[in-house]
Amino acid sequence: MDAKITLSFDEDVIDKAKEFARSQNVSLSRLTEFLYRQITSGHYQNLEELPIASWVGMVAEGEAEYKIKPRSRKSAKEEYFKNKK
């Protein structure tokens, strides 16, 4: 079953990702799903171990920047239950 989500990215990254997806004959949605499937496979300890790290570097201009929002355990729990609705 497919579910819809909303993501925000830098416009240049989106354009390059769309171009890459087009060159691979897949939609941007399926490319994103593939990347998430790779990330959640459980084989990687951190972002740098992902085989997509070089692809991120290719589509990003300059050094890739990983933005992580610090959050408390309580806020993570609240977000989890909010998203389950």
C-alpha positions as CSV (number, residue, x, y, z in Angstrom):
1,M,0.0,0.0,0.0
2,D,1.4,3.4,-0.9
3,A,1.2,6.3,1.5
4,K,1.8,10.0,0.7
5,I,4.3,12.2,2.6
6,T,5.5,15.7,2.2
7,L,9.2,16.5,2.2
8,S,11.1,19.8,1.8
9,F,14.4,20.0,-0.1
10,D,16.5,22.6,-1.7
11,E,15.1,23.4,-5.1
12,D,18.4,22.7,-6.9
13,V,18.7,19.2,-5.2
14,I,15.1,18.4,-6.3
15,D,15.9,19.4,-9.9
16,K,19.1,17.3,-10.0
17,A,17.3,14.3,-8.3
18,K,14.5,14.5,-10.9
19,E,17.1,14.5,-13.7
20,F,18.8,11.5,-12.1
21,A,15.5,9.6,-11.7
22,R,14.6,10.4,-15.3
23,S,18.0,9.1,-16.5
24,Q,17.3,5.8,-14.5
25,N,13.7,5.5,-15.9
26,V,12.1,5.8,-12.5
27,S,9.9,8.4,-10.9
28,L,11.2,10.6,-8.2
29,S,8.8,8.9,-5.8
30,R,10.2,5.4,-6.6
31,L,13.8,6.7,-6.4
32,T,13.0,8.1,-2.9
33,E,11.4,4.9,-1.9
34,F,14.4,2.9,-3.1
35,L,16.7,5.2,-1.0
36,Y,14.6,4.8,2.1
37,R,14.5,1.0,1.6
38,Q,18.3,1.1,1.5
39,I,18.6,3.2,4.6
40,T,16.1,1.1,6.6
41,S,17.6,-2.3,5.6
42,G,19.6,-2.4,8.8
43,H,22.9,-2.9,7.2
44,Y,24.3,0.5,8.0
45,Q,25.5,2.1,11.2
46,N,25.6,5.7,10.0
47,L,24.9,7.9,7.0
48,E,28.5,7.7,5.6
49,E,28.2,3.9,5.2
50,L,25.3,4.2,2.8
51,P,26.2,3.4,-0.8
52,I,24.1,6.5,-1.7
53,A,26.6,8.8,0.0
54,S,28.5,9.2,-3.3
55,W,25.2,9.9,-5.1
56,V,24.3,12.6,-2.6
57,G,27.7,14.2,-3.2
58,M,27.1,14.0,-6.9
59,V,23.7,15.8,-6.8
60,A,24.6,18.3,-4.1
61,E,26.7,21.3,-4.8
62,G,29.5,21.4,-2.3
63,E,29.7,19.3,0.8
64,A,26.6,17.3,1.7
65,E,25.0,18.6,4.9
66,Y,23.0,16.3,7.1
67,K,20.5,18.3,9.2
68,I,19.4,16.5,12.3
69,K,16.8,18.1,14.6
70,P,17.6,17.5,18.3
71,R,14.6,16.3,20.1
72,S,13.7,14.8,23.4
73,R,12.4,11.3,23.9
74,K,9.0,12.8,24.8
75,S,8.7,14.8,21.6
76,A,9.8,11.8,19.6
77,K,7.1,9.7,21.3
78,E,4.5,12.4,20.7
79,E,5.5,12.7,17.0
80,Y,5.2,8.9,16.6
81,F,1.7,8.7,18.0
82,K,0.6,11.8,16.1
83,N,1.7,10.2,12.8
84,K,0.0,6.9,13.6
85,K,-3.4,8.6,13.3
